[in-house]
């Protein structure tokens, strides 16, 4: 169902497709008032249509629409608009807390005397359970079954809760576990490119409009490859969107990325996206749209486009979108979409000027950059950031530099010392040649050894060409008699079941299995830290030798501490390179020069000997992948396996909270909430909880991955009779705020400058100066009524759109975050939880101010109200009695955000409004 606005500009028109009529809001008709807007970027045309459709004189007025036409002249705008996406996509890690919040809102509505049925998604919501499977078992035919059994055993409480939500909420669908990764399911099934809804006034008219969405995973942008505008938001923003609240946003700058030429032989879409990521990070596109154009698009498959769009968060953009063209239609048809819908997509795109074809004038962009695809070369990215591309030809040399940083001795110095001090006998003195015997085995581990090789993540498993390439590398290696090194933990976690169908049809799954790349599950595994533990003997050798070991994965994230606590170097690579590194076994091997191993006759085998040609890959994809596979797999997508169907579901409009659950708990956000918000007040006497440097990611802030018994979260669970073996991951317990707040700022690699030389979630409790966990210090401050602040550097909050990075921050008692710059999603999430985002001005920062954590802070200028981007006064009270006052920028950017902050958060704002409407 859809509600349309007043249509002041009279743009509503009718489109007929195969005899069926659709109403739509015509951009061509709007030009009668706006002037020629044909050269607006594709993405801006989608925004323009959205404003035309929802123009009501209140949240959207004609001046908002005219601002988009003015954008063509200025190429940027400071206008705030209200954008309403068509739908919401969730995965279970971020979706569970969102559904927990909805359940809590229902309980709060009852407590306020309202109707709980007012709390229901108004926009369609799809939640795909894809983040819970872990790689506990690998390298065998029973790995998949064993991992699934463990998944259901570990997550029974969560899955029962989601089953309740599926029945309790309207307009809410759940794709069960074992189906695939949400972004790939979205690409292959859920997305329609052009969406349709029946008008709510019973006119009998059907409205056609662009398929748009927000998602609770930052890689929602993958769908941009299908011409669908969507991006990642925090769970709190997504909840507001599904409850009918617009997404407030400034009209973005749009950076055009022109592509020419074609990829050369031997390169993959992964190599391309790593190059694009590096280029766009260097360009600086945070908070901007990126739109791809140029004749080079003619040589990319839609799966290639989706690979590039997927990594928009890695290059920092809000989205990375491609326009609709013939390749869009081919993909929709090939993945089994309805033929009438495909015709509608073509007719609608052409009617709206959203169709890309050769010879048309380039759109107008804020700025542009260009890449000749033929210059792309085989690449990796690492060891800890996806934008740090390394050419395969230089990967070994670059790892030597990484190792030198860890060991503290450059390789050249180590070699010189060996020569002067007696050769190999002195190797232990340098650390470079350290080797540790693996107990009970006939091999040793060394620095640089690849201990995890994972074909995983939506980025690449959506692309048949790179998966078939991996299978062909495995086949050719098998024929040569090569084997994966025994210390490598191998895994294959496809993004959809269709992958298994075509790999099996091509006979490649057998070849992958022979090298240990057996199916371990359908879901997001190694890329989000669900890599599972290393085998005990390998783990012990790594710890005993303090070895710098590595992972190679075909994912999109390789931040510190994310993949596995024991891998200090983590590299993103294409699936075929993942297989190659599993064969080589060490990052110090130059894969373009050194042999991977020996064949059956003892002759060296090089990467070029087993690398497939582009033609081989294309032929096998063409003969192995059919539209019927998609229709068969998605025909019963919501039914799920027997384990899912057998889960008992409680009934009722409100959830029956179980006080003994360690997975799902009633959150405290709405306790004793008054019908009207309190007045905004200044913050006085705040203590710093942490002082951090640049590029603090949401992985550093938010609980993610596994945790140990001696952590606050581990201690909490043991107090609740949970054995360490059953801790599961932070992500699986996102529905329990008690666990999550204990894991906030607890990342094992986080560096708090208040405790120099210490890694992990520790701080100093002031004024005593006692070192303790961040959680314990925060609780002491809360007991004393002391407000807290967090201080940081540039690009604070980069990475995934983790709502718990903001939720955990507020639950620890943090009132404000003061940094040099924010990543878009995390800043928005902080506002959505009632935390004040502040930004240093005039070249000041924590270093120029010489902040060490002994200070207290007074934040003034908010009494009586707060306005977007106002100046705020911060007085620093130093331990020696001196004071210094600085002016900072309030990063509440829009009036809607100011309203959320006044209410204590976006959910409180929505709940109060719904209660009044009741």
Protein Blocks (a to p, Z undefined) as FASTA:
>chain_A
ZZddeklnopaccddeehiacddddfklmmmmnopaklgcfklmmmmmmmmmmggolmpc
fklmmmmmmmmmnopafbdcddddfbdcddfklmmmmmmmmmmmmmmmmmnopafklpcc
fbdcddddfklbccfbghiaklmmmmmmmmmmmmmmmmmmmmmmmmmpghiacddehkbc
fklmmmmmmpgoiacdddfklnopacddddddddfbfklmmmmmnopacddddfklmmmm
mnopacddddddddddddehjddehiafklmmmmmmmmmmmnopghiacddedjklmmpc
fklmmmmmmmmmmnopabdcddddfklmmmmmmnopafklmmmmmmmmmmnopaccehia
cdddfbdcdddfklpccddddjkbfklccdfklmmmmmmmmmmmmnopafklmmmmmmmn
npjmlmmmnommgccddehiabdcdehiafbdcdedjklmmpmklmmmmmmmmmmmmmno
pacdfkbccddddfbfklmmmmmmnommmmmmmnopacfbdcdfklnopnopadfklmmm
mmmnopacddddfbfbfcehklpmklmbdcdddfklmmmmmmnopakbcfklpcfbdcfk
opacdfklmcccfklmmmmmmmmpcfklmmmmmmmmmnopfklmmpccdedjbdcddfkb
ckbccdfklgoiafbdcdddddehiacfbdcdehiafklmpgghjddfkbmklmmmmmno
pafklnopmklmmmpmklmmmmgopafkbccfklghiacjdddddfklpacdfklmmmmm
mmnopacdddddehihiajddfklmmmmmmnopabdcdfbdcfklmmmmmmnopacddde
ehiafklnopghlaccddehjeopacehiacddddddfkopacddddddfbfbfklmmmm
mnopaklmmmmmmmmmZZ
